[in-house]
Amino acid sequence: MRGNILTSLGFVAATNLLGNAAIAAPSQLYGKSVVVSWTEEREQRVNGDPTIRNVGRSGSFSVYLSSAGKPFSRMSYAFSGAKGGLKHGKKDAVGGEGSDNRKVAFSGNTMSVGMGMSGGARNILATFDGSFGSCNAHVLTGKESGSSSIRAKSMVNGNKVEILSVKTGAASCRIQDGNVFGE
């Protein structure tokens, strides 16, 4: 699985550059939510444990664009626990705020979300049809060139996680009217 991880510094640099400029959302998306979902297969270890485990995760990124075009977003992960039951966690951000350096940017009919992590980054790219009624998505997670792992804090349980490799599965994308966070 180690060979499946993206190790390009160019990817990380591009992710960081995309988020440096706030690019307005298309008005066709105002008052709507975009939801991107995917799966990951990882080699990782937790809290300095020398044991490397192969784990599966389901990821989801949701963004609601207000009537003024301001993005409100949520990154979430879920997995089946060792003793059964679904474990899940989430992290919310408004605009570009948040400790994961989340950047949401728009250009033409695309939305790009860059998230920096220690030793790597994640990029979510959604491409919209001409009417902004449907979308396709692609998710990449990769290590910085020269980095042996990505280090992060689990959204689910707060543990420190060292991700040695990650293979991201196909992503799905949907658009819905209104605020997906209407909790």
C-alpha positions, 0 to 999 in steps of 0.5 A: 500500500505504501506505493499508492500514496502521493508523495509530490511536493508539488501537490502540497504546494498547489494545495497551499496556493489554492487556499491563499486567495479567497475566491468567491463561490458562484452565485448558483450555489448560494443557499446550497450545500455540497457533500463529498464522500469517499473511503480510505484504506490506511497503514497507520499506528496510533499514539506511538504504538509500534504496531502498524495497522491496516484500517478503513475509514469513511470520509465526508466533507460538507460545505454550506454556502450562505446567501452571501456566499460564505462557506461553512464546512464540516470534515468528518470520519467514521469507522467500525470499532473493534468491539462493534458499533460505528465510531465517528467524529467531526470538525467544523469551520467557518470560512477558512478558519480552523486548525486544519488550515482548511481552504475552500476556493472556487474557480469557474465550475470547480471547488477546491478544498485544501487541508494542510496536515503535518507531513502532508495534505488533503485536496478535495476537488468538486467539478460542477455541471453548467447549471450547478445542479450536479457534481463529480469529485476527486479526493487526494491525500498525500505526504510531502516529499521527503516525509515518512508519514502524515501526523494528525489528531483523530477526529473520532477519539483524539488519538495522535495518528501516524499515517504511513500510507493511504489509498483513497477510494472513488469519491461521490458528490451531491448538491442539495438545497438548503443548509446540510447542517440544519441540526 
